[in-house]
Amino acid sequence: NRTAGMTVTAAASLQEISGGRFVFGLGAGAAPNTKWSEEQSLLGIALPASMAARHARLVEVLDLCDELWDPNRDPKWTGFPLPTPRPPVLLGVNSTALAEVGGRRCDALNVRLEHPQIAEFFAAAVEARRTSARAGTPLTLTAWTLMTPESLDPAGELQGEFAALGGHTLILVR
């Protein structure tokens, strides 16, 4: 929706305003002409047509996070907020390629629990983390699903399946 610079600066400001409690949630964005892209269409914001282009735009944001949020950053960035601590980055994914980006670059991954490839996405992220510069650092695996009596049951089948996938946090939405 916004330029990488605007997005990263806003996230740094939110981290400061929140007293260090902000979690920076990102995603590659919806494909054009889907029900999830309607908001962009209404605002006149053109979305990249290809998944590769949307992923590249996301990587640009992650690159700028690394550059602007580095305590040893180039002095040209002095006027930009330096969040302390650096906010964790949670990446919403809907493809193996993006799960790999999340594993290499982010602190957490989020997938729709009912996605038929959730196990593949989690495995790809874990493997990407294992072979990345961030190997040995935690990667939180989260999923979201609708809040139902079944999803609320900590001993239920749904939460058991999520735990079996290696998931850490189940996010319930209405």
N, C-alpha and C positions, 0 to 999 in steps of 0.2 A: 504494500500500500504506500509506503513511504520510502524515501531514499535510505540507503544504508546508514549514512551519517546521521540523519534525523532519528532513525530507529535506535541506533546505538547510544546516541546522546540522551534521548528520552529514557532509555533503560537505565543509564548511569544515574540520571537525575532521580528516577523512581527508587533506585537502591538507596540513595542518600536520604530522600524524604522518608522512606519507610524504616530508617534506622537499621538497614542491613537485612531486612526480611523479604526482599523482593526476589521472585523467581522469574527469570526471563524466558517466557514461553514463545517459541518460534515454530514455524512450519513453512513449507515451500509454497503454500497457497493452492487454491482450487484451480482446476482447469477451466478455461473459458467456457461459457455456455452450459455450466452445471448449476444445480440449485444452490451450491455453496458460493458461486461467484456472483450471484445476483446483486449483492451489496456493492461490489466493485463496479458492476455495470451501471447501477443507479448513480454512482458518484463520478462516472466517466473515467474510471481508472482502467486502462488496458492491462490485461494479464498476459504474460508470455504464453504463447500457444503450446510450446513443447514442455514436457516434464524436465528435460535437460536444462532448458533455459530457466525454469523456476528453481531448479536445484542450484544452478550457477548463481542466481540472485541471492539465494540463502547463504551460500558459501561466502559471497562477498560480505554479507552482514557478519558472519562468524570471523572472517579475516579482519574486519575493522574492529570487532570486539577485542581481538588479540592485540591489535596495534594500539588502540585508544586506552585500553584498560591495563596496559603493562606499566607497572610502577617505574620502569626504566625507559619509558617511551621517548620518542623524539621530542625535543623541546618545542617544536612547532605546534604540538597539541596542548600546550600549557593552559590555554583558555577553556579547554573542554573538561567536563567533570571526570574525575578519576574515582570510580566507586570503590569503597573500602568497607567490607571485603568485596571482591569481585562477585557479582551475583551468579548463582548457578543458572545454567542454561538447560532448559527442558525442550527437547525437539519432538514435535508431533510428526509421526511418520506414517506413510501409506505405501511404501515400496522398500524393497531390499536395498536399493542403492542409497536411499535416504537413511535407512537404519545404519548402514555402514558409516555414513557421514556422522551420524549421531554418536556412534560408538567411538569413532576417532576423536571427535571434537567437543562433545557436549557432556554434561553432568548427568542427564536423565533423558529417557526416551518415553514417549507416550503413544500408545496404539489403541485403537478401538478393540475391546476385548473380544468381540464377536468376529473380528477380521479373520478370514480363513487362513491367512499366512502369518498370524501373530507369532507362532513358534519360530518360523523362519526369520522373521524380523528380529526377534530377541536374540536368536543364535547368531545372526549376522552382526548385530551390534556388539555382542560379547566378544566375538572373534576379532572384529575390527579394533576393539579396545585392547585386546591382548597383544596385538601386533603394532600398536600405535605408540607415539611419543608419550601418551598418557597411560601406558600399561602400568598396572599396579594401583591405579587410582579408582575409587568407587564409580560405578555406573548404575544409577537407579533405574529399574525397569518398572514403568507404570502402565496402567491401562484404564480406560474409561468405559463405563456401561451405565445403563439406566438404573436408577434406584428402584428396586423392587423388593418384595419380601425375600426372594431367593438371594439377591445380591447382598442384602443386609445380614444374612446368616453367616457368621464367621466359621461355622462348622459345616456349611452347606457345600454342595457339589460345585457351584460356580467359583467360590473362593478357593476351594481345593484344587480345581483345575488351574486357576491362575497361579497359585503357589507352585504347582508342579511345573509350570512354565519357567519358574525362576523369578516370577514377578515379586515386586516389593510393596507397591502401593496401588490399591484399587480406588479409582476416583469414581464416585457415584454422582450422576447428574439426573435432574428431573426433566 
